[in-house]
């Protein structure tokens, strides 16, 4: 009873090496569900890549991965004064700080990266705060800029980063190292040409681990196959079958993240129309599942259960056997697989 991600290990790692060549000084990111692989596995992969730094989401994640990665651990979530203590290897942990009061609250010698307020408007120190930052008691490891993905106003992200480098230097602070998120390789090269004395280090997670989609495939085990006639009732809510066919019980449910979906930003009329069509079908209890059998995407027979889903397979299609595997398309950043298998 498994939801499995199969990985072509050689192809997966070749993609990682290619990205390392494209982004000198790349900092791997392992956080959340570990992009479907699990954070400890990614920590081990980052060590194999020879990276001296691994970026993690939270202090608790840093504590959990400390023995799996021998280098420095950069915590991306900004430190807050008074937050619960985590058991961290103090000499190897670098805290992100985005507020003046948090800088002042850290103990002497703490290693920090200061987050700057970019066009994201999420968190960070502002330009006017730079000259007065209380960093004399800290080991300042650099500054960080988390940039927007889209720029509908046509602005140049390189200009935004360059302006911050200029402002940091003008405030008398070191510009030796700047960490970046969401900047293309060509733009990193442009920055390096403008500021040859600054090392720009890109923090990359999704593109590093999931960038070659062909290296991964997801499969769910068929646990039961039950014939059903048109109009026969089934499931918790005792709906009627729309036609003759089979009910397939397959691995993967809400505990795995199957059937759960984060909001998406929709662009264009076509995407809006598709979303409207899905919403209309949902009001009729018709929801497409992420599972496919012999190239046909299947409908949920009812909402996913905790660890399994029940699918409806129309009668004109040959049913799978118990133990067969169905392909499924899932979002790796929200899916918890039972196992990851290299082959």
C-alpha positions as CSV (number, residue, x, y, z in Angstrom):
1,X,0.0,0.0,0.0
2,X,2.4,2.7,-1.2
3,X,2.5,6.0,-3.0
4,X,5.8,6.0,-4.7
5,X,8.1,8.5,-6.4
6,X,10.5,6.8,-8.8
7,X,13.7,8.7,-9.6
8,X,16.2,8.2,-12.3
9,X,19.1,8.9,-10.0
10,X,21.8,9.5,-12.7
11,X,19.6,11.9,-14.6
12,X,18.4,13.7,-11.5
13,X,22.0,14.3,-10.3
14,X,23.2,15.3,-13.8
15,X,20.6,18.1,-13.7
16,X,21.9,19.2,-10.3
17,X,25.5,19.3,-11.6
18,X,24.4,21.3,-14.6
19,X,22.7,23.9,-12.4
20,X,25.7,24.2,-10.2
21,X,27.8,25.1,-13.3
22,X,25.1,27.6,-14.3
23,X,25.0,29.3,-10.8
24,X,28.4,29.4,-9.2
25,X,28.2,29.4,-5.4
26,X,24.6,28.0,-5.5
27,X,23.1,27.3,-2.1
28,X,20.8,24.3,-2.1
29,X,17.4,24.7,-0.3
30,X,15.8,21.9,1.7
31,X,12.6,22.8,3.5
32,X,8.9,21.9,4.2
33,X,8.3,18.4,2.8
34,X,11.7,18.3,1.1
35,X,10.1,18.8,-2.3
36,X,8.6,15.3,-2.0
37,X,12.0,13.7,-1.3
38,X,12.2,14.5,2.4
39,X,14.6,17.0,3.9
40,X,17.1,14.5,5.3
41,X,17.6,13.0,1.9
42,X,18.1,16.4,0.3
43,X,20.6,17.3,3.1
44,X,22.6,14.2,2.2
45,X,22.4,15.1,-1.5
46,X,23.6,18.7,-0.8
47,X,26.6,17.2,1.0
48,X,27.3,15.0,-1.9
49,X,27.3,18.0,-4.2
50,X,30.0,19.5,-2.0
51,X,28.0,22.6,-1.0
52,X,29.4,24.3,2.1
53,X,26.0,25.8,3.0
54,X,22.5,24.3,3.0
55,X,19.5,26.7,3.3
56,X,16.5,25.4,5.4
57,X,13.1,26.8,6.2
58,X,13.0,26.9,10.0
59,X,15.2,26.6,13.0
60,X,13.5,23.2,13.8
61,X,14.4,22.0,10.4
62,X,18.0,23.0,11.0
63,X,18.0,21.0,14.2
64,X,16.5,18.0,12.5
65,X,19.1,18.0,9.6
66,X,22.2,19.0,11.6
67,X,23.6,15.4,11.6
68,X,22.7,14.8,7.9
69,X,24.7,17.8,6.6
70,X,28.2,18.6,7.8
71,X,28.4,22.3,6.6
72,X,26.7,25.5,7.6
73,X,22.9,25.7,7.9
74,X,21.3,28.9,6.8
75,X,17.8,29.4,8.3
76,X,15.6,31.3,5.9
77,X,12.7,32.2,8.3
78,X,13.8,35.4,10.0
79,X,14.7,35.2,13.6
80,X,12.3,36.9,16.0
81,X,13.2,38.0,19.5
82,X,11.7,35.7,22.1
83,X,11.0,32.8,19.7
84,X,11.1,29.3,21.2
85,X,14.6,27.9,21.5
86,X,15.7,25.1,19.1
87,X,18.7,22.9,19.8
88,X,21.1,24.2,17.1
89,X,24.8,23.7,16.5
90,X,25.7,27.3,17.2
91,X,28.9,27.3,15.3
92,X,27.2,26.0,12.1
93,X,23.9,27.9,12.0
94,X,23.4,31.2,10.2
95,X,20.2,33.1,11.2
96,X,18.3,35.3,8.8
97,X,17.3,38.6,10.4
98,X,14.8,41.0,8.9
99,X,14.2,43.5,11.8
100,X,16.4,45.8,13.8
101,X,15.1,44.6,17.2
102,X,15.9,41.0,16.3
103,X,19.5,42.0,15.5
104,X,19.8,43.6,18.9
105,X,18.4,40.5,20.7
106,X,20.8,38.0,19.3
107,X,23.8,37.0,21.5
108,X,27.3,38.2,20.7
109,X,29.0,36.3,18.0
110,X,25.9,35.0,16.4
111,X,26.2,34.5,12.6
112,X,23.6,36.4,10.7
113,X,22.4,37.2,7.1
114,X,20.3,40.4,6.9
115,X,17.2,40.2,4.7
116,X,16.4,43.4,2.8
117,X,12.9,44.7,1.9
118,X,12.6,44.1,-1.8
119,X,9.6,44.5,-4.2
120,X,8.2,41.4,-2.5
121,X,7.1,43.6,0.4
122,X,7.2,40.6,2.7
123,X,9.8,41.3,5.3
124,X,13.3,42.9,5.6
125,X,15.2,46.0,6.7
126,X,14.6,49.1,4.7
127,X,17.3,51.3,3.1
128,X,16.9,54.0,5.7
129,X,17.7,51.6,8.5
130,X,21.0,50.4,7.1
131,X,23.3,53.0,8.7
132,X,21.9,52.3,12.2
133,X,21.8,48.5,12.2
134,X,23.1,47.1,15.5
135,X,25.6,44.6,14.0
136,X,28.8,45.4,15.9
137,X,28.3,42.4,18.3
138,X,27.4,39.9,15.5
139,X,29.2,37.9,12.8
140,X,27.7,39.4,9.7
141,X,27.8,36.8,6.9
142,X,26.1,38.9,4.2
143,X,22.8,40.3,3.0
144,X,19.8,38.6,1.3
145,X,17.4,39.7,-1.4
146,X,14.2,37.6,-2.0
147,X,12.8,38.9,-5.4
148,X,9.4,38.7,-7.0
149,X,8.8,36.0,-9.7
150,X,6.9,38.3,-12.1
151,X,7.5,41.9,-13.0
152,X,4.4,43.1,-14.9
153,X,5.7,46.7,-14.6
154,X,8.7,45.8,-16.7
155,X,11.3,46.7,-14.1
156,X,14.7,45.1,-14.2
157,X,15.6,42.9,-11.2
158,X,19.3,43.6,-11.8
159,X,18.7,47.2,-11.1
160,X,16.9,46.5,-7.9
161,X,19.7,44.3,-6.6
162,X,22.4,46.7,-7.8
163,X,20.7,49.6,-6.0
164,X,20.7,47.6,-2.7
165,X,24.4,46.7,-3.1
166,X,25.1,50.4,-3.6
167,X,23.0,51.4,-0.5
168,X,24.6,48.7,1.7
169,X,28.1,49.9,0.7
170,X,27.1,53.6,1.2
171,X,26.0,52.7,4.7
172,X,29.5,51.4,5.5
173,X,28.4,47.8,5.6
174,X,30.2,44.9,3.8
175,X,29.0,43.9,0.3
176,X,31.2,40.8,0.1
177,X,28.3,38.3,-0.1
178,X,24.7,38.8,-1.3
179,X,22.3,35.9,-1.3
180,X,19.6,35.9,-4.0
181,X,16.4,34.2,-4.6
182,X,14.5,34.0,-8.0
183,X,17.1,35.6,-10.3
184,X,18.0,34.1,-13.6
185,X,21.5,33.0,-14.3
186,X,22.0,35.6,-17.0
187,X,21.0,38.3,-14.5
188,X,23.4,37.0,-11.9
189,X,26.2,37.2,-14.5
190,X,25.1,40.8,-15.3
191,X,25.3,41.6,-11.6
192,X,28.8,40.1,-11.3
193,X,30.0,42.3,-14.1
194,X,28.6,45.4,-12.4
195,X,29.9,44.4,-8.9
196,X,33.0,42.2,-9.4
197,X,33.9,42.5,-5.7
198,X,30.6,41.0,-4.6
199,X,29.9,37.2,-4.5
200,X,26.3,36.6,-5.5
201,X,25.0,33.3,-4.2
202,X,21.7,32.0,-5.5
203,X,19.5,30.0,-3.1
204,X,17.7,27.4,-5.2
205,X,15.3,24.6,-4.2
206,X,12.5,23.9,-6.7
207,X,14.6,24.2,-9.8
208,X,17.5,22.2,-8.3
209,X,15.5,19.2,-7.1
210,X,12.5,19.3,-9.4
211,X,13.8,21.1,-12.5
212,X,14.1,17.9,-14.7
213,X,10.5,16.6,-14.5
214,X,11.4,13.7,-16.7
215,X,13.7,12.3,-14.0
216,X,10.8,11.6,-11.7
217,X,7.5,9.7,-11.9
218,X,4.8,9.1,-9.4
219,X,2.8,5.9,-9.0
220,X,0.0,4.6,-6.8
221,X,-0.7,1.0,-6.0
222,X,-4.1,-0.5,-6.8
223,X,-5.5,-2.0,-3.6
224,X,-8.9,-3.2,-4.7
225,X,-11.1,-3.4,-7.8
226,X,-14.8,-3.7,-7.5
227,X,-17.3,-4.0,-10.4
228,X,-20.3,-1.8,-10.2
229,X,-23.4,-1.4,-12.3
230,X,-25.2,1.7,-13.5
231,X,-27.3,3.2,-10.7
232,X,-25.7,1.1,-7.9
233,X,-24.9,3.0,-4.8
234,X,-21.4,3.2,-3.2
235,X,-19.2,5.1,-0.8
236,X,-19.7,7.1,2.3
237,X,-22.4,9.3,0.7
238,X,-24.0,6.4,-1.3
239,X,-23.9,8.2,-4.6
240,X,-25.2,6.3,-7.7
241,X,-22.7,5.1,-10.3
242,X,-23.2,7.1,-13.5
243,X,-22.7,4.0,-15.6
244,X,-21.3,0.5,-15.4
245,X,-17.6,0.1,-14.6
246,X,-15.2,-0.4,-11.7
247,X,-14.4,1.3,-8.5
248,X,-10.6,1.4,-8.0
249,X,-9.2,1.8,-4.5
250,X,-5.7,3.2,-4.8
251,X,-3.0,4.4,-2.4
252,X,-2.8,8.1,-1.8
253,X,-5.2,10.3,0.2
254,X,-5.3,13.5,2.1
255,X,-2.5,12.4,4.4
256,X,-0.3,12.3,1.3
257,X,-1.6,15.6,0.0
258,X,-3.6,14.0,-2.8
259,X,-6.7,16.0,-3.6
260,X,-5.4,19.0,-1.6
261,X,-4.5,22.1,-3.6
262,X,-3.0,25.5,-2.9
263,X,-4.5,28.6,-4.6
264,X,-3.0,29.5,-7.9
265,X,-2.5,32.9,-9.5
266,X,-4.4,32.7,-12.8
267,X,-3.2,34.4,-16.0
268,X,-5.3,34.9,-19.1
269,X,-8.9,34.2,-20.2
270,X,-8.3,30.5,-21.1
271,X,-7.1,29.6,-17.6
272,X,-10.0,31.5,-16.1
273,X,-12.5,29.6,-18.3
274,X,-10.9,26.3,-17.3
275,X,-11.1,27.2,-13.6
276,X,-14.8,28.1,-14.1
277,X,-15.5,24.8,-15.8
278,X,-13.8,22.8,-13.0
279,X,-15.8,24.8,-10.4
280,X,-19.1,24.1,-12.2
281,X,-18.3,20.3,-12.4
282,X,-17.4,20.3,-8.7
283,X,-20.9,21.5,-7.9
284,X,-22.2,18.4,-9.6
285,X,-19.8,16.2,-7.6
286,X,-17.6,15.6,-10.6
287,X,-13.9,16.1,-9.9
288,X,-11.0,14.9,-12.0
289,X,-8.4,13.0,-10.0
290,X,-4.6,13.2,-10.6
291,X,-4.6,9.5,-11.4
292,X,-4.4,7.9,-14.9
293,X,-4.8,4.4,-16.2
294,X,-3.7,3.5,-19.7
295,X,-3.5,7.2,-20.6
296,X,-7.0,8.1,-19.4
297,X,-7.3,10.6,-16.5
298,X,-9.8,9.2,-14.0
299,X,-12.6,10.9,-11.9
300,X,-12.7,10.7,-8.2
301,X,-15.7,8.5,-7.2
302,X,-15.9,10.5,-4.0
303,X,-13.5,12.9,-2.1
304,X,-10.2,11.2,-1.2
305,X,-10.0,9.4,2.2
306,X,-7.1,9.8,4.6
307,X,-4.8,7.3,3.0
308,X,-6.6,6.0,-0.1
309,X,-8.7,7.4,-3.0
310,X,-11.6,5.8,-4.8
311,X,-11.7,6.3,-8.5
312,X,-14.4,5.5,-11.1
313,X,-13.3,3.6,-14.2
314,X,-15.9,3.4,-17.0
315,X,-16.9,0.0,-18.2
316,X,-15.4,0.3,-21.7
317,X,-11.9,0.3,-20.2
318,X,-10.1,-2.9,-19.0
319,X,-9.6,-2.7,-15.2
320,X,-6.2,-3.0,-13.6
321,X,-5.4,-5.8,-11.3
322,X,-4.7,-5.5,-7.6
323,X,-1.0,-4.6,-7.2
324,X,-0.8,-2.7,-10.5
325,X,0.4,0.9,-10.4
326,X,-1.4,3.9,-11.7
327,X,0.4,7.0,-12.9
328,X,-0.5,10.2,-11.1
329,X,0.5,13.9,-11.5
330,X,0.9,15.7,-8.2
331,X,2.6,18.8,-6.9
332,X,5.8,17.6,-5.2
333,X,5.9,20.5,-2.7
334,X,2.6,19.4,-1.2
335,X,2.9,15.6,-1.5
336,X,4.2,13.1,1.1
337,X,5.3,9.9,-0.6
338,X,5.5,6.6,1.2
339,X,8.8,5.9,-0.4
340,X,11.3,7.3,-2.9
341,X,12.9,4.7,-5.1
342,X,15.9,5.2,-7.4
343,X,16.2,3.2,-10.5
